[in-house]
């Protein structure tokens, strides 16, 4: 009879080993251990502890017969403290016939929330001669456990220890891999063989505006990241094995905006080299596109400047004698009234053409005009204040208020521009804003310092600029006004660019426009404001 019982126990043990080997998580391993022990040995409470060697203490991993949250809140056993602490230190199993009668080793009891502990076993979880935890079982009745019970539990504990250690290493590796995935400065998205998204890193969240929770586990073709029917490169890679490298495409943001991206894809395979999914790595190209557009615009303006320089020269050659002749003829007292009117038209139109040539020439060579004071720097706010008398009356007539906010906490703003160039910038911006507002509105100028740069925000509450016009407003001769020359903002752009600065525009129809200008400061002078 005893032999048959032993065979049955071995069969149970073999089955338990098989189930344990198939368990993937620590929770699954713990559950299998408790189930196996329950099938072999009666208990009222079972606890698995893992050892935290950094803190020299035992941490509750899983429990049966007691509330695990209550167990985790209790003061943790130190290695060498209590029964489980002694087992952890000595690497030896302990079996107690009756914990209430034991004098040498005291078992901690919580009569109000836990079952009474009388019969008690604690065995170490050992792998490679290293104790990683403790398994304890107890019963409220005495004299239930003996050496054979310890032997069976020790066998299952050794198998569990190996699986716990493997799981810990896996979690450590996964945590390291997840950290790398979240740290890369490119968006990463991974799909499985069902086209479900299984990875979506922080940069992918930033680019799209979607959180990982909104994306993970969903079929990629059902996500609002592409216009319906457009090519999904990652899906194409999975289906056809075609690899894409630095392909320019787009991805839709949560707001529905098309974000330009550069995407590369690869196939995801398991350890047996079987295809199980696909990976896409993508970079936000928005800033690059803006930079490329700035370079193209600078190249166009440079080419235009060379052309204009020759054109202005050729037009001014015959224009000078025309202006001179008209002035001479107008000064003659014998000139008839009708002839005087005609000569006056010639004179005024030639002067207008000459002024237009000045604007064209300034667009072509802004850095060569009015450079007095630019070398040592001009105080920005003082130069702006000189413009107000020129626009104040026009603003008043149109019921437009002007607000100024100049932050002098880190000194005055000296920039490498002449007073004339500063006047040219802000006069153009003021006149544009007045035209955009029409009647009843506000113009605001805010100047602050960002490191060694002056940051100017010039905004109005005007009609705004259409999105399709925004990228063209700095191009020569481009104007949305019926009588506009399209030179004002081109001149502003060139002056800022040649001073080593940047200009950017933001606008919303019926709400207004903001020009953000960044200019390098050439020196710092402490003070409370312009003199």
C-alpha positions as CSV (number, residue, x, y, z in Angstrom):
1,X,0.0,0.0,0.0
2,X,2.8,2.4,0.9
3,X,4.5,1.5,-2.4
4,X,1.4,2.3,-4.4
5,X,1.0,5.6,-2.6
6,X,4.7,6.4,-3.5
7,X,4.1,5.6,-7.2
8,X,1.0,7.9,-7.2
9,X,3.0,10.7,-5.7
10,X,5.7,10.3,-8.3
11,X,3.2,10.4,-11.1
12,X,1.7,13.6,-9.7
13,X,5.2,15.0,-9.4
14,X,6.0,14.2,-13.0
15,X,2.8,15.9,-14.2
16,X,3.5,18.9,-12.1
17,X,7.0,19.2,-13.5
18,X,5.6,19.2,-17.0
19,X,3.0,21.9,-16.2
20,X,5.7,24.0,-14.5
21,X,8.0,23.8,-17.5
22,X,5.1,25.2,-19.7
23,X,4.4,28.2,-17.3
24,X,5.6,31.5,-18.7
25,X,5.1,34.0,-15.9
26,X,6.0,34.0,-12.2
27,X,2.2,34.1,-11.4
28,X,1.6,31.0,-13.5
29,X,4.5,29.2,-11.9
30,X,3.3,30.1,-8.4
31,X,-0.3,28.9,-9.2
32,X,1.0,25.5,-10.5
33,X,3.1,25.1,-7.3
34,X,0.1,25.8,-5.1
35,X,-2.1,23.4,-7.1
36,X,0.4,20.6,-7.0
37,X,1.0,20.9,-3.3
38,X,-2.7,21.0,-2.7
39,X,-3.1,17.7,-4.6
40,X,-0.4,16.0,-2.5
41,X,-0.4,17.7,0.9
42,X,-3.2,19.5,2.8
43,X,-2.6,23.1,3.9
44,X,-4.5,26.1,5.0
45,X,-1.9,28.7,3.9
46,X,1.0,28.8,1.4
47,X,3.4,31.7,0.7
48,X,6.2,32.2,-1.8
49,X,8.9,34.8,-1.0
50,X,11.6,36.1,-3.3
51,X,14.8,37.5,-1.8
52,X,15.8,41.1,-2.5
53,X,19.6,41.0,-1.8
54,X,20.0,44.8,-2.3
55,X,17.7,45.4,0.7
56,X,18.6,42.2,2.5
57,X,14.9,41.2,2.8
58,X,12.2,38.8,1.7
59,X,9.4,40.0,-0.5
60,X,6.1,38.2,-0.9
61,X,5.5,37.1,-4.5
62,X,2.3,35.0,-4.2
63,X,0.0,33.5,-1.6
64,X,-2.9,31.1,-1.0
65,X,-5.1,31.1,2.0
66,X,-4.2,34.7,2.9
67,X,-4.7,38.1,1.4
68,X,-1.6,38.9,-0.6
69,X,-2.1,42.7,-0.3
70,X,-2.1,42.4,3.5
71,X,1.0,40.3,3.4
72,X,2.9,42.8,1.3
73,X,2.0,45.7,3.7
74,X,3.6,43.9,6.7
75,X,7.1,44.5,7.9
76,X,9.3,42.3,5.7
77,X,11.5,39.6,7.1
78,X,15.2,40.3,6.9
79,X,17.6,37.5,5.9
80,X,18.2,35.5,9.2
81,X,15.1,36.9,10.9
82,X,12.2,34.5,11.7
83,X,11.8,31.0,10.3
84,X,11.8,32.0,6.6
85,X,14.8,34.4,7.3
86,X,16.7,31.5,8.9
87,X,15.9,29.2,5.9
88,X,17.2,31.9,3.5
89,X,20.5,32.3,5.4
90,X,21.1,28.6,6.1
91,X,19.9,27.2,2.8
92,X,18.1,24.4,4.7
93,X,14.5,23.3,4.9
94,X,12.5,23.5,8.2
95,X,9.6,21.3,9.3
96,X,7.7,22.0,12.5
97,X,5.2,19.6,14.0
98,X,3.5,22.4,16.1
99,X,4.6,26.0,15.7
100,X,2.7,27.0,18.9
101,X,4.8,24.6,21.0
102,X,8.2,25.4,19.3
103,X,10.6,27.2,21.6
104,X,13.7,27.6,19.5
105,X,12.2,29.1,16.4
106,X,9.2,31.5,16.6
107,X,6.7,31.6,13.7
108,X,5.1,35.0,13.2
109,X,1.3,34.7,13.7
110,X,-1.5,37.1,12.7
111,X,-4.5,35.5,14.3
112,X,-6.9,38.2,13.3
113,X,-6.4,37.9,9.5
114,X,-4.5,34.7,8.8
115,X,-5.2,31.0,9.5
116,X,-3.6,29.6,12.7
117,X,-0.1,28.2,12.0
118,X,0.7,24.9,13.7
119,X,2.1,22.3,11.2
120,X,4.7,24.2,9.2
121,X,7.3,23.6,6.3
122,X,9.6,26.1,4.8
123,X,12.1,25.1,2.0
124,X,14.6,27.3,0.1
125,X,14.3,27.9,-3.6
126,X,17.8,27.2,-4.8
127,X,19.4,27.5,-8.3
128,X,23.1,27.2,-8.9
129,X,23.7,27.0,-5.1
130,X,22.1,30.4,-4.8
131,X,19.0,31.0,-2.7
132,X,16.5,33.1,-4.6
133,X,13.4,32.6,-2.4
134,X,11.4,30.6,0.1
135,X,8.3,28.4,-0.2
136,X,6.3,27.9,3.0
137,X,3.1,25.9,3.7
138,X,1.2,25.6,7.0
139,X,-1.9,24.1,8.5
140,X,-4.0,25.0,11.5
141,X,-3.7,21.4,12.8
142,X,-0.5,20.0,14.4
143,X,1.6,17.0,13.5
144,X,0.6,16.8,9.8
145,X,4.0,17.1,8.0
146,X,7.1,14.9,8.0
147,X,10.4,14.4,6.2
148,X,8.7,12.8,3.1
149,X,6.6,15.9,2.6
150,X,9.6,18.1,2.8
151,X,11.4,15.9,0.2
152,X,8.5,16.2,-2.3
153,X,8.1,19.9,-1.8
154,X,11.9,20.4,-2.1
155,X,11.9,18.6,-5.5
156,X,9.1,20.9,-6.9
157,X,10.8,23.9,-5.3
158,X,14.1,23.2,-7.2
159,X,12.2,23.2,-10.5
160,X,10.3,26.3,-9.5
161,X,13.5,28.1,-8.6
162,X,15.0,27.5,-12.0
163,X,11.8,28.8,-13.7
164,X,11.7,31.9,-11.4
165,X,15.4,32.7,-12.2
166,X,14.7,32.3,-16.0
167,X,11.7,34.5,-15.6
168,X,13.6,37.2,-13.7
169,X,16.3,37.2,-16.4
170,X,13.7,37.5,-19.1
171,X,12.0,40.4,-17.4
172,X,15.4,42.1,-16.9
173,X,16.2,41.6,-20.6
174,X,12.7,42.8,-21.6
175,X,13.0,45.8,-19.4
176,X,16.4,46.7,-20.9
177,X,15.0,46.2,-24.4
178,X,11.9,48.3,-23.6
179,X,14.2,51.0,-22.3
180,X,16.2,51.1,-25.5
181,X,13.0,51.1,-27.5
182,X,11.6,54.0,-25.6
183,X,14.9,55.9,-25.7
184,X,15.5,55.9,-29.4
185,X,14.8,59.3,-31.1
186,X,12.8,57.6,-34.0
187,X,9.3,56.3,-33.9
188,X,9.1,52.5,-33.8
189,X,6.0,50.5,-34.6
190,X,5.9,46.7,-34.7
191,X,3.1,44.4,-36.0
192,X,2.5,40.7,-35.5
193,X,1.3,38.2,-38.1
194,X,-2.3,39.3,-37.5
195,X,-1.3,42.9,-38.4
196,X,-1.9,43.9,-34.8
197,X,0.4,46.6,-33.3
198,X,2.5,45.1,-30.6
199,X,5.0,47.9,-30.0
200,X,4.6,51.7,-30.2
201,X,7.3,53.7,-28.5
202,X,7.4,57.2,-27.0
203,X,8.7,59.0,-30.1
204,X,5.9,57.4,-32.1
205,X,3.5,58.8,-29.5
206,X,5.0,62.2,-29.8
207,X,5.0,62.3,-33.6
208,X,1.4,61.1,-34.0
209,X,-0.2,62.4,-30.8
210,X,-1.7,59.0,-30.1
211,X,-0.9,57.2,-26.9
212,X,0.4,53.6,-27.0
213,X,-2.8,52.5,-25.2
214,X,-4.9,53.8,-28.1
215,X,-2.8,51.9,-30.7
216,X,-1.6,48.6,-29.1
217,X,-3.5,45.4,-29.9
218,X,-5.4,47.0,-32.8
219,X,-5.3,46.0,-36.5
220,X,-3.0,48.6,-38.1
221,X,-5.2,49.0,-41.2
222,X,-8.1,50.0,-39.0
223,X,-6.1,52.8,-37.3
224,X,-6.5,56.4,-38.3
225,X,-2.8,56.8,-39.2
226,X,-3.3,56.7,-43.0
227,X,-5.8,57.9,-45.5
228,X,-8.0,54.9,-46.4
229,X,-6.5,53.0,-49.4
230,X,-3.0,54.5,-49.1
231,X,0.1,52.2,-48.9
232,X,1.1,50.9,-45.5
233,X,4.8,50.2,-46.0
234,X,5.0,48.0,-42.9
235,X,2.1,45.8,-44.1
236,X,3.6,45.6,-47.5
237,X,6.9,44.4,-46.0
238,X,5.1,41.7,-44.0
239,X,3.1,40.5,-47.0
240,X,5.8,40.6,-49.7
241,X,9.1,40.7,-47.8
242,X,10.0,43.9,-49.5
243,X,12.3,46.1,-47.4
244,X,12.0,49.9,-47.5
245,X,14.8,52.2,-46.6
246,X,14.4,56.0,-45.9
247,X,11.2,56.3,-48.0
248,X,9.5,59.7,-47.8
249,X,5.8,59.3,-46.9
250,X,3.4,60.6,-44.2
251,X,1.5,59.6,-41.1
252,X,-1.7,61.2,-39.8
253,X,-1.6,62.8,-36.4
254,X,-4.5,62.6,-33.9
255,X,-5.5,66.0,-35.1
256,X,-5.7,64.7,-38.6
257,X,-2.6,66.6,-39.9
258,X,-0.3,64.9,-42.4
259,X,3.1,64.6,-40.7
260,X,5.9,64.1,-43.3
261,X,8.1,61.1,-42.2
262,X,11.0,59.1,-43.5
263,X,10.3,55.4,-43.0
264,X,12.4,52.2,-43.0
265,X,11.0,48.7,-42.6
266,X,12.3,45.2,-41.8
267,X,10.9,41.7,-41.2
268,X,10.5,40.3,-37.7
269,X,11.5,36.7,-37.2
270,X,11.5,34.3,-34.3
271,X,14.4,32.1,-33.1
272,X,13.6,29.6,-35.8
273,X,13.8,32.3,-38.5
274,X,10.0,32.1,-39.1
275,X,8.4,35.4,-40.1
276,X,6.1,36.6,-37.2
277,X,5.7,40.3,-38.0
278,X,7.3,43.5,-39.3
279,X,9.0,46.5,-37.9
280,X,8.9,50.1,-39.1
281,X,11.2,52.9,-37.9
282,X,10.2,56.4,-38.9
283,X,11.5,59.9,-38.3
284,X,9.6,63.2,-38.2
285,X,10.7,65.2,-41.2
286,X,8.7,68.4,-40.5
287,X,11.7,70.4,-39.3
288,X,13.9,69.0,-42.1
289,X,11.2,70.0,-44.7
290,X,11.1,73.5,-43.2
291,X,14.9,73.7,-43.3
292,X,14.9,72.5,-46.9
293,X,12.3,75.1,-47.8
294,X,14.4,77.8,-46.2
295,X,17.5,76.7,-48.2
296,X,15.5,76.7,-51.4
297,X,14.1,80.1,-50.7
298,X,17.6,81.4,-49.9
299,X,18.9,80.0,-53.2
300,X,16.0,81.5,-55.1
301,X,16.5,84.9,-53.5
302,X,20.3,84.7,-54.1
303,X,19.7,84.0,-57.8
304,X,17.0,86.7,-57.9
305,X,19.4,89.1,-56.3
306,X,22.0,88.6,-59.0
307,X,19.4,89.1,-61.7
308,X,17.9,92.2,-60.1
309,X,21.3,93.8,-59.6
310,X,21.8,93.8,-63.4
311,X,18.2,94.8,-64.1
312,X,18.3,97.8,-61.7
313,X,21.5,99.0,-63.3
314,X,20.1,98.8,-66.8
315,X,16.8,100.6,-65.9
316,X,18.5,103.4,-63.9
317,X,20.9,104.2,-66.7
318,X,18.1,105.7,-68.9
319,X,16.0,106.7,-65.9
320,X,18.5,109.3,-64.6
321,X,18.5,111.5,-67.7
322,X,14.7,111.3,-67.9
323,X,14.4,112.5,-64.3
324,X,17.0,115.2,-64.9
325,X,15.4,116.4,-68.1
326,X,11.9,116.5,-66.5
327,X,13.3,118.6,-63.6
328,X,15.0,121.0,-66.0
329,X,11.8,121.4,-68.1
330,X,9.6,122.0,-65.1
331,X,11.9,124.8,-63.9
332,X,11.4,126.8,-67.2
333,X,9.0,129.8,-66.7
334,X,8.0,129.8,-70.4
335,X,6.6,126.3,-70.2
336,X,2.9,126.2,-71.1
337,X,0.3,124.9,-68.5
338,X,-0.6,121.8,-70.6
339,X,3.0,120.9,-71.2
340,X,3.8,121.5,-67.5
341,X,1.1,118.9,-66.5
342,X,2.6,116.4,-68.9
343,X,6.2,117.0,-67.7
344,X,4.9,116.8,-64.1
345,X,3.5,113.3,-64.8
346,X,6.8,112.3,-66.4
347,X,8.7,113.6,-63.3
348,X,6.4,112.0,-60.7
349,X,6.3,108.6,-62.4
350,X,10.0,108.5,-62.9
351,X,10.5,109.3,-59.2
352,X,8.0,106.5,-58.4
353,X,10.0,104.2,-60.6
354,X,13.2,105.2,-59.0
355,X,11.7,104.5,-55.5
356,X,10.6,101.1,-56.8
357,X,14.2,100.5,-58.0
358,X,15.4,101.3,-54.5
359,X,13.1,98.7,-53.0
360,X,14.2,96.2,-55.6
361,X,17.8,97.0,-54.9
362,X,17.3,96.6,-51.2
363,X,15.7,93.2,-51.8
364,X,18.8,92.1,-53.8
365,X,21.4,93.5,-51.4
366,X,19.8,94.3,-48.0
367,X,23.1,93.9,-46.1
368,X,24.8,96.6,-48.2
369,X,22.2,99.3,-47.5
370,X,22.2,101.6,-44.5
371,X,24.8,99.6,-42.6
372,X,25.7,102.6,-40.4
373,X,25.8,101.3,-36.8
374,X,25.2,97.7,-37.7
375,X,28.8,96.7,-36.9
376,X,28.7,97.6,-33.2
377,X,25.0,96.8,-32.9
378,X,21.8,98.9,-32.6
379,X,19.6,98.9,-29.5
380,X,16.5,97.2,-30.8
381,X,13.7,98.7,-28.7
382,X,15.0,102.3,-29.1
383,X,14.9,101.9,-32.9
384,X,11.4,100.4,-32.7
385,X,10.2,103.4,-30.6
386,X,11.3,105.7,-33.4
387,X,8.8,104.0,-35.7
388,X,5.7,104.7,-33.6
389,X,5.3,108.3,-34.7
390,X,5.2,107.1,-38.3
391,X,2.3,104.7,-37.7
392,X,0.6,106.1,-34.6
393,X,-1.8,108.4,-36.5
394,X,-2.8,105.7,-39.0
395,X,-3.5,103.2,-36.2
396,X,-5.5,105.8,-34.4
397,X,-7.6,106.5,-37.5
398,X,-8.4,102.8,-37.8
399,X,-9.0,102.4,-34.0
400,X,-6.0,100.0,-33.7
401,X,-4.3,99.8,-30.3
402,X,-0.6,99.0,-29.9
403,X,0.7,96.9,-27.0
404,X,4.4,96.6,-26.1
405,X,6.1,94.2,-23.7
406,X,9.9,94.5,-23.6
407,X,11.7,92.3,-21.0
408,X,14.9,94.1,-20.0
409,X,15.7,91.7,-17.1
410,X,18.9,90.6,-18.8
411,X,19.8,93.9,-20.3
412,X,19.1,95.8,-23.5
413,X,18.9,94.2,-27.0
414,X,21.8,95.1,-29.2
415,X,21.5,93.4,-32.6
416,X,23.7,93.5,-35.7
417,X,21.4,95.7,-37.7
418,X,21.4,99.4,-38.5
419,X,18.5,101.7,-37.2
420,X,17.4,102.0,-40.9
421,X,17.2,98.2,-41.3
422,X,15.2,97.8,-38.0
423,X,12.9,100.5,-39.2
424,X,12.5,98.8,-42.6
425,X,11.5,95.5,-40.8
426,X,8.9,96.9,-38.4
427,X,7.5,99.5,-40.8
428,X,6.6,96.7,-43.2
429,X,5.2,94.6,-40.5
430,X,3.1,97.5,-39.1
431,X,1.7,98.4,-42.5
432,X,0.8,94.8,-43.3
433,X,-0.9,94.4,-39.9
434,X,-2.9,97.6,-40.3
435,X,-4.1,96.5,-43.8
436,X,-5.0,93.0,-42.3
437,X,-7.0,94.5,-39.4
438,X,-8.8,97.1,-41.3
439,X,-10.8,98.6,-38.4
440,X,-10.8,97.9,-34.7
441,X,-8.0,95.6,-33.6
442,X,-4.7,95.2,-31.8
443,X,-1.0,95.0,-32.7
444,X,1.3,93.5,-30.1
445,X,5.1,93.5,-29.9
446,X,6.8,91.3,-27.3
447,X,10.6,91.2,-27.0
448,X,12.4,88.7,-24.7
449,X,15.8,87.1,-24.6
450,X,16.5,83.4,-25.3
451,X,20.1,82.7,-24.4
452,X,22.1,85.3,-26.5
453,X,19.2,85.9,-29.0
454,X,16.5,88.5,-29.1
455,X,13.1,86.9,-29.6
456,X,10.5,89.2,-31.1
457,X,6.9,88.2,-31.4
458,X,4.9,90.7,-33.6
459,X,1.3,89.8,-33.7
460,X,-2.0,91.3,-34.8
461,X,-5.8,90.5,-34.6
462,X,-6.2,90.8,-38.4
463,X,-7.9,88.6,-41.0
464,X,-5.1,86.1,-41.0
465,X,-3.2,84.4,-43.9
466,X,-4.6,81.3,-45.7
467,X,-2.5,78.1,-45.1
468,X,-1.7,77.8,-48.9
469,X,-0.2,81.4,-48.8
470,X,1.9,81.0,-45.7
471,X,4.9,79.3,-47.4
472,X,4.9,81.9,-50.2
473,X,4.7,85.2,-48.4
474,X,8.4,85.7,-48.2
475,X,8.9,85.2,-52.0
476,X,9.6,88.3,-54.1
477,X,6.5,89.8,-55.8
478,X,4.1,87.4,-54.1
479,X,1.2,89.4,-52.7
480,X,-2.5,88.7,-51.9
481,X,-3.3,92.5,-52.0
482,X,-4.7,93.9,-55.2
483,X,-2.3,96.8,-55.1
484,X,0.6,95.1,-53.3
485,X,4.1,94.8,-54.8
486,X,5.0,91.6,-52.9
487,X,8.4,93.1,-51.8
488,X,7.8,94.2,-48.2
489,X,8.1,90.8,-46.5
490,X,10.8,89.6,-48.9
491,X,12.9,92.6,-47.8
492,X,12.1,91.8,-44.1
493,X,13.2,88.1,-44.7
494,X,16.4,89.1,-46.4
495,X,17.4,91.7,-43.7
496,X,16.7,89.1,-40.9
497,X,18.5,86.3,-42.8
498,X,21.6,88.4,-43.6
499,X,21.8,89.4,-39.9
500,X,22.1,85.7,-39.0
501,X,18.5,85.5,-37.7
502,X,15.4,83.6,-38.5
503,X,11.8,84.6,-39.2
504,X,8.8,82.4,-38.9
505,X,5.1,83.1,-39.4
506,X,2.0,81.5,-37.8
507,X,-1.5,82.5,-38.8
508,X,-5.2,81.5,-38.4
509,X,-7.9,82.9,-40.6
510,X,-10.2,85.5,-38.8
511,X,-8.0,85.3,-35.7
512,X,-4.7,86.9,-36.6
513,X,-1.0,86.5,-37.5
514,X,2.2,86.1,-35.5
515,X,5.7,86.8,-36.8
516,X,8.4,85.3,-34.7
517,X,11.8,86.8,-35.3
518,X,15.0,85.6,-33.7
519,X,18.0,87.9,-34.0
520,X,21.5,87.3,-32.5
521,X,22.6,89.9,-29.9
522,X,26.1,91.3,-30.5
523,X,26.6,92.4,-26.9
524,X,24.9,92.7,-23.6
525,X,24.4,96.1,-21.8
526,X,22.8,96.1,-18.4
527,X,20.0,98.6,-17.9
528,X,16.3,99.1,-17.3
529,X,15.3,100.0,-20.9
530,X,16.1,102.4,-23.7
531,X,17.3,105.8,-22.8
